[in-house]
Amino acid sequence: MARTADDSWDIATSVGATAVMVALARAAETASADPLIRDQFAEPLVSTPALDGVREQVTAWWAGAEDDDPDGAVRAQEMINYQAVRTHFFDAYFAAAAAAGIRQAVIVAAGLDSRAYRLDWPAGTTVYEIDLPKVLEYKAETLAGSTPIAVRRPVPVDLRHDWPKALREAGYDASQPTAWLAEGLLPFLPAAAQEALFVSIDALSASGSRVAVENFGVDVDKRREAEERWAELKAKREARGQDTSFNPFDLWFEDEGRPDCGEWFATHGWTVQTVNAREEATRLGREPQNDDRPFANTFITATRG
C-alpha cells in the first residue's frame, strides 16, 4: 500500500510489519549456535497469535519457498547476519554512552526494540521509547510479565507530529546529555520529517550528547533488479493463493532533498564517525551481504562537544 503523509499503522500492518521482520531476525540469531547478540525478548514479541499472518508475509519476502527461489535460504541468512551486526553495533554504542556517564537514552521509532529490558544499564538510566501508540501498546502488553532494567518511558506519538513536546511531557530533561538512536527508520520518513527530526535532536541535546543513525544507501540499478525478482516470485505465490502484500520498498518515501546524515550532523557542530556495515560484518566474522544486493548501509555516530 502506498504511503501517505499522515498514515498510521499497528504492529501487524505497514511500517509496523518491518519491526516484526527485524525482530524475527534477532530471534533467529539468538537461537543460533554461536549468536553475535542475545535478545531473549525477540521470540516472545513475534510469537503472539496476533502476528500469525504478518510472520508468514515477512518470512516469505526475505526467504520464500526453495522451489520459487533457490537463493532464498542464502538471502534469509544475509538478513539475519545484517540484523545481528546492526544490533551488535548499536548495543555497543549504548554501552559506550553509559560508560561515559550518560543516563538518558531516546530510541526513536522503537518498534519491537527490547534494549530497555536486556542491556546492562547503570542504575538511574531512563530509556524513552518513541513510536505510535498501538505499537507501544502491543509491546507493553506482550512483555507485561517482564521488568525493564532501565526506567522505561514510552512516548506514544507520531514522529511527523510534535514529538519533542510529548518527549518532554514524559519527563525528558534537555539539560542532561542524551544517547539518541534512529535505527531502521529514515526511509520510512518523508525527507522533510527527517530534516525536522535532526533539527529537534540537535535542539534537545546538551553538551556531551551522542546520536547514532542507520543510514540507508541503495544502489538504484540493483534495487530495480531486486524488485524485478520479487515481482516474479510474487506472481508465483499469488497463483497459489499466498499473501504477498508485504514489501518494505513499498513503504519507503522516495522524495528528493533527503540530507546525508553524517554531513548534516558535522555541519551542525557534531563530531561524526561513519562505519560501513559490510566492513563491520567482516570485522565481526560475519558474511556480509553479497555485492549484488541493493543495500550499502552505514552506521553513523556523532558526539556533541
GUSEMAR-413166 format. One line per 10 residues: number of its first residue (from 0); for each residue x, y, z of C-alpha. Coordinates in pm, 1 decimal, padded with zeros to 6 digits. Layout:
<atoms>
NUM = X:Y:Z | ...
</atoms>
This chain:
<atoms>
0 = 00000.0:00000.0:00000.0 | 00137.9:00342.0:-00096.7 | 00240.1:00570.6:00186.0 | 00061.9:00895.4:00259.5 | 00180.3:01198.9:00452.4 | -00019.4:01119.0:00766.1 | -00085.2:00743.2:00751.5 | -00090.2:00523.2:01059.9 | -00036.4:00157.7:01149.3 | -00021.1:-00103.3:01422.4
10 = 00243.8:-00370.8:01474.3 | 00094.4:-00603.2:01211.2 | 00049.3:-00357.0:00925.9 | 00251.3:-00121.2:00706.5 | 00571.4:00005.4:00873.4 | 00483.4:-00189.6:01188.4 | 00538.8:-00512.8:00997.5 | 00901.5:-00417.2:00931.9 | 00959.8:-00422.7:01309.3 | 00828.4:-00779.2:01310.7
20 = 01068.7:-00871.2:01029.9 | 01365.7:-00731.1:01222.0 | 01264.7:-00898.4:01548.7 | 01225.7:-01231.5:01367.7 | 01586.5:-01197.3:01252.7 | 01702.8:-01117.4:01606.9 | 01513.6:-01419.8:01736.8 | 01677.4:-01644.2:01475.7 | 02022.4:-01507.4:01562.2 | 01963.5:-01558.4:01934.8
30 = 01863.5:-01921.2:01872.4 | 02169.9:-01991.8:01655.4 | 02468.4:-02197.8:01769.1 | 02704.8:-01902.7:01816.1 | 02493.7:-01585.9:01843.6 | 02654.2:-01246.6:01799.0 | 02375.7:-01087.2:02004.0 | 02126.9:-01223.5:02254.0 | 01774.2:-01087.0:02252.4 | 01565.7:-01321.7:02463.3
40 = 01263.6:-01095.8:02415.3 | 01256.9:-01107.1:02035.7 | 01097.2:-01451.2:02010.6 | 00806.8:-01382.7:02250.2 | 00748.7:-01044.7:02086.8 | 00690.9:-01201.5:01745.5 | 00519.6:-01525.5:01854.0 | 00176.5:-01396.0:01951.2 | -00133.9:-01515.2:01762.1 | -00194.1:-01156.9:01651.3
50 = 00115.4:-01179.2:01432.0 | 00047.9:-01514.8:01264.5 | -00031.9:-01356.2:00930.1 | 00243.2:-01097.6:00923.2 | 00507.7:-01354.3:01022.7 | 00420.5:-01554.9:00714.0 | 00430.0:-01245.3:00493.6 | 00767.9:-01112.5:00606.4 | 00933.3:-01454.9:00605.2 | 00812.1:-01512.1:00250.4
60 = 00952.6:-01175.7:00146.3 | 01304.9:-01232.6:00275.6 | 01333.9:-01607.0:00209.4 | 01045.9:-01772.1:00027.5 | 00999.6:-02129.5:-00085.7 | 01306.8:-02302.7:-00226.6 | 01125.5:-02413.1:-00540.9 | 01043.5:-02047.6:-00611.9 | 01380.5:-01902.0:-00521.8 | 01686.5:-02128.7:-00478.3
70 = 01876.8:-01834.4:-00327.0 | 01610.7:-01774.7:-00062.2 | 01797.4:-01950.3:00217.5 | 02111.4:-01750.1:00141.5 | 01914.4:-01426.3:00139.6 | 01748.2:-01516.7:00468.2 | 02084.3:-01578.1:00635.0 | 02215.9:-01249.9:00497.6 | 01917.3:-01076.5:00655.1 | 01983.4:-01244.4:00990.1
80 = 02355.0:-01162.0:00969.3 | 02288.3:-00798.0:00891.9 | 02042.5:-00754.5:01176.8 | 02285.9:-00923.6:01416.9 | 02567.9:-00691.1:01309.5 | 02345.0:-00384.7:01325.8 | 02211.1:-00477.0:01669.0 | 02561.4:-00550.6:01798.2 | 02688.7:-00213.4:01675.9 | 02414.2:-00010.1:01840.3
90 = 02423.3:-00218.2:02159.2 | 02792.3:-00127.6:02185.3 | 02706.9:00235.7:02116.2 | 02471.0:00244.5:02415.0 | 02724.5:00063.8:02635.1 | 02988.3:00325.2:02549.6 | 02745.6:00608.4:02618.8 | 02659.2:00459.8:02958.0 | 03029.5:00416.5:03038.7 | 03075.2:00786.4:02959.6
100 = 02814.7:00873.2:03222.6 | 02507.4:00928.6:03004.1 | 02194.3:00825.4:03190.4 | 01927.4:00926.4:02939.9 | 01856.7:00741.6:02613.9 | 01595.9:00800.8:02345.1 | 01507.7:00529.7:02094.1 | 01326.3:00689.7:01802.8 | 01069.0:00465.1:01630.1 | 01136.0:00195.9:01889.7
110 = 00913.7:-00071.4:01735.3 | 00993.6:-00407.1:01899.1 | 01327.4:-00289.1:02037.9 | 01390.3:-00458.2:02373.3 | 01705.1:-00277.6:02484.4 | 01534.8:-00125.4:02788.6 | 01482.9:-00484.7:02907.9 | 01802.1:-00658.8:02805.3 | 02102.2:-00421.4:02814.0 | 02310.4:-00377.6:03127.8
120 = 02200.2:-00021.8:03203.5 | 02357.3:00156.0:03502.8 | 02126.8:00245.9:03789.3 | 01939.0:00567.2:03727.0 | 01919.1:00530.4:03348.5 | 01595.9:00624.2:03173.9 | 01512.6:00493.8:02827.0 | 01245.9:00681.7:02630.9 | 01079.6:00486.4:02350.7 | 00905.1:00689.9:02081.3
130 = 00657.9:00520.3:01849.1 | 00292.7:00511.1:01751.5 | 00053.6:00431.3:02038.6 | -00063.1:00093.6:01902.2 | 00294.8:-00027.3:01854.4 | 00397.9:00064.3:02208.2 | 00077.2:-00082.2:02348.9 | 00145.1:-00415.8:02180.0 | 00497.0:-00435.0:02323.2 | 00386.7:-00337.8:02673.4
140 = 00109.1:-00598.7:02672.2 | 00332.9:-00873.1:02533.0 | 00613.7:-00807.9:02783.7 | 00381.9:-00735.5:03076.0 | 00547.6:-01007.0:03286.8 | 00898.8:-00871.6:03231.3 | 01071.5:-00592.2:03419.4 | 01292.2:-00349.1:03225.9 | 01643.0:-00295.3:03359.3 | 01631.5:00077.6:03288.1
150 = 01341.9:00306.3:03371.2 | 01133.8:00266.5:03054.6 | 00913.9:00556.4:02949.5 | 00700.8:00509.0:02639.4 | 00629.9:00819.9:02432.6 | 00326.4:00743.3:02214.1 | 00346.2:00993.4:01929.9 | 00390.6:01009.2:01553.4 | 00734.6:01141.0:01457.0 | 00565.7:01359.0:01197.1
160 = 00386.7:01543.1:01479.9 | 00515.5:01737.5:01782.3 | 00716.3:01455.5:01936.5 | 00958.8:01686.7:02126.5 | 00663.2:01815.8:02329.7 | 00549.1:01459.8:02402.5 | 00904.5:01362.3:02498.8 | 00933.4:01649.9:02746.2 | 00593.7:01563.9:02892.9 | 00722.5:01209.2:02951.3
170 = 00999.4:01354.0:03168.9 | 01283.8:01414.5:02926.7 | 01546.5:01658.1:03059.8 | 01710.4:01853.9:02777.3 | 01976.2:01987.3:03016.0 | 02127.8:01639.3:03055.3 | 02336.5:01458.5:02790.5 | 02142.8:01202.6:02589.6 | 02218.6:00898.7:02374.8 | 01984.6:00900.7:02073.5
180 = 01919.2:00614.6:01833.3 | 01743.5:00618.0:01495.3 | 01769.4:00257.7:01373.2 | 01573.9:00118.5:01078.7 | 01383.4:00443.2:01042.6 | 01492.6:00701.4:00790.2 | 01348.9:00564.3:00461.7 | 01007.3:00544.0:00627.0 | 01006.1:00917.6:00694.9 | 00944.7:01186.4:00433.3
190 = 01256.0:01395.4:00367.4 | 01103.4:01694.9:00545.8 | 01029.5:01483.0:00853.3 | 01386.9:01351.4:00857.3 | 01519.6:01706.8:00845.1 | 01282.5:01806.6:01126.7 | 01392.4:01502.1:01327.5 | 01758.4:01600.5:01306.3 | 01679.5:01965.0:01389.4 | 01488.0:01856.7:01700.3
200 = 01758.7:01615.3:01814.5 | 02012.8:01894.2:01778.9 | 01794.8:02137.4:01974.0 | 01725.9:01885.8:02252.7 | 02085.5:01771.4:02300.1 | 02302.4:01906.3:02579.0 | 02681.4:01906.4:02554.1 | 02816.5:01552.3:02562.5 | 02513.7:01403.8:02390.6 | 02552.2:01132.8:02130.4
210 = 02345.7:01021.0:01833.7 | 02353.5:00702.2:01628.9 | 02178.4:00663.5:01294.9 | 02144.2:00379.7:01047.2 | 02199.8:00544.3:00711.5 | 02039.9:00361.3:00419.2 | 02233.9:00357.8:00094.8 | 02064.9:00194.2:-00204.0 | 02203.8:00119.8:-00548.5 | 01921.8:00216.4:-00784.3
220 = 02005.5:-00038.5:-01054.6 | 02047.4:-00323.8:-00807.5 | 01724.8:-00227.3:-00637.1 | 01544.6:-00240.3:-00972.6 | 01682.2:-00589.3:-01031.1 | 01574.5:-00697.8:-00682.4 | 01223.3:-00566.5:-00737.2 | 01203.1:-00749.9:-01070.6 | 01296.5:-01075.2:-00895.5 | 01035.6:-01005.4:-00628.9
230 = 00770.0:-00942.7:-00894.3 | 00838.7:-01286.6:-01042.2 | 00821.6:-01457.3:-00703.7 | 00510.5:-01261.5:-00613.0 | 00328.6:-01382.0:-00922.7 | 00406.0:-01745.9:-00838.3 | 00287.8:-01707.3:-00479.4 | -00028.0:-01521.8:-00571.2 | -00112.4:-01803.7:-00811.8 | -00104.5:-02036.6:-00509.0
240 = -00324.1:-01800.8:-00308.8 | -00047.7:-01676.9:-00076.0 | -00047.4:-01332.2:00081.6 | 00216.3:-01116.7:-00088.8 | 00112.1:-00778.0:00047.0 | 00437.4:-00713.6:00236.2 | 00720.9:-00538.3:00052.5 | 00930.5:-00289.4:00254.5 | 01022.5:-00096.1:-00059.3 | 00655.4:-00002.8:-00095.8
250 = 00679.7:00172.2:00240.7 | 00976.0:00395.3:00157.7 | 00937.4:00761.5:00078.7 | 01114.3:00844.1:-00246.5 | 01110.3:01223.3:-00218.1 | 01416.5:01428.1:-00302.2 | 01611.2:01654.0:-00068.6 | 01698.4:01395.6:00194.9 | 02010.9:01517.9:00377.4 | 02316.0:01298.3:00420.8
260 = 02314.3:01203.7:00787.1 | 02684.0:01238.8:00858.3 | 02716.6:01565.1:00669.6 | 02412.5:01709.0:00847.5 | 02547.1:01648.2:01197.2 | 02901.3:01752.6:01105.2 | 02769.1:02078.0:00963.4 | 02585.3:02140.3:01291.6 | 02895.0:02101.4:01506.7 | 02888.7:01732.0:01595.0
270 = 03196.9:01509.3:01567.6 | 03098.1:01232.3:01327.7 | 03220.2:00878.3:01266.0 | 03097.7:00653.8:00984.1 | 03121.2:00274.3:00979.2 | 03047.8:00073.4:00664.7 | 02802.9:-00205.2:00750.8 | 02971.4:-00462.1:00527.1 | 03311.7:-00384.3:00677.2 | 03163.9:-00414.1:01026.1
280 = 03020.4:-00754.5:00936.3 | 03361.0:-00871.9:00819.6 | 03524.4:-00738.1:01136.8 | 03277.3:-00936.9:01345.9 | 03333.3:-01254.7:01147.1 | 03000.3:-01248.9:00968.0 | 02947.5:-01292.1:00596.8 | 02834.2:-00954.8:00460.0 | 02559.4:-00918.0:00203.5 | 02656.5:-01013.7:-00150.0
290 = 02761.7:-00730.4:-00376.6 | 02456.9:-00785.8:-00596.6 | 02223.9:-00680.3:-00314.1 | 02095.1:-00322.2:-00339.8 | 02188.7:-00203.3:00009.5 | 02510.5:-00019.7:00101.4 | 02428.9:00088.9:00454.2 | 02644.8:00274.2:00702.4 | 02625.1:00331.7:01076.3 | 02668.3:00695.5:01173.7
300 = 02761.0:00804.9:01527.0 | 02817.3:01161.4:01637.4 | 02906.4:01339.0:01959.1 | 02818.4:01693.8:02058.0 | 03105.0:01884.8:02214.1
</atoms>
